[in-house]
Amino acid sequence: MVPTSKDAFDSLKANGQPPQYYPRLSAFIYSLENTFPLVKLGQVDTWHPHRRLLRWFKWLQNLTGWLLAGLFAAGLAHLVQRL
């Protein structure tokens, strides 16, 4: 995972760490934000995958999240219709 900011990326490349002011990566929060499409916690905006496998995994999480959101909406609509 690498920072989206050019300055933070350069710092990570040179020092092995992003700058102190840059938000830290939380793998759990990042994964949660990718899985649930309407949740915005700021990790996706500040970090992105550097390796191809991680990019594929991120897209798989996004697809799974949208599928779950669609199923939830369909289930909710069915409940409302029955009332």
N, C-alpha and C positions, 0 to 999 in steps of 0.2 A: 504494500500500500504506500502510495506517495501523496504528498500534499498537492492540491490543485493550484495553489499560489506559486508563481515562479520564484519569488524570493525565498519562500519556505522550502521549495524543492531544492534550490541551490544550496541552502543551508544544510538540508538533510544530506545532500550529496557530498558536501565539503566536510561537515562535522559529524555526520552519522545521526544527527538529531535535528528536528525542526526548531525554529526560534522559540524562545520562552513564551512569547505572546500568542503563538499559534495554538489553536485548540488541539488537545491530545486525541488520538484515535482510540475509540472504544469499539472493539470488534463486535461485542454484543449489540450495542446501540446501532452501529452501522448495519449489521445484519437485520435487525428489527426494522430499521427504516427502509431497507430494500425490500423486505418481505411484505410489509403493509404499505400500500401505495399512497394512502392519504395521511400517513404519519410523517411529519417533518421535524427532525431533531437536530439538524445541522451537520451531521457527519458526512452525508453524501455531497454536500456543497463544499466541504473542505478537504476531503480525501477521495481518491479513486484508485482502482486496481492498476497495478503496473504490469502484471503478468497476464498472458492470454487466458490461462485456466481460471484465474480469478474473475476476469471479465465475463467469461461464459457462466460462471457460477452466479455472478451478480444478475445477469439476464435471466437465468433460471429462477432465481429468487423473485425477481420482478414479475415474471410470468406466473409463478405460483401465487404470488400475492394478489394479482389481478384476477386470477381464477377463483381464489378464495373469496375475494370481495364480490365478484359476480354471483357466486353461489350463495353468499350471505344475503345479498340484495334480493335474489330470486326467492330464497326461503322467507325473508321478511315480507315480500310482496304476497306470497302465498298465505302467510299468516293473516295479513291485513285483509286479503280477499275473503278469507273464511269468516271473518268477523262481520 
